Amino acid sequence: MFIIDVEGINGKTETLYVEGEHSILTELENHNIVVDYNCRQGHCGCCILQLISGEVYHKDNLIDLSNDELLACRATPMSDIKISERGY
């Protein structure tokens, strides 16, 4: 089980407890936290979030990301993580 600390995504700041089997986007949706997305395939970049701490695993994607960014639709937690909207 992993912890996802959410900082200010759509005005929500909370702690989620997840198994890590689903994408971060799906986990956020399951906890009623809305994140912009379009393709769910890692092609459009609409769901880029800032990774403040922790490690994630990215499935295939076509977007270049910096070390402190993740694609919510393609990333799953590998440790406890803290995330926010970019520029938060």
Secondary structure, DSSP 8 states (H G I E B T S, - for coil): -EEEEEEEETTEEEEEEE-S-S-HHHHHHHTT-----S-SSSSS-TTEEEEEES-EEE-S-SS---TTEEETTTEEESS-EEEE-TT-
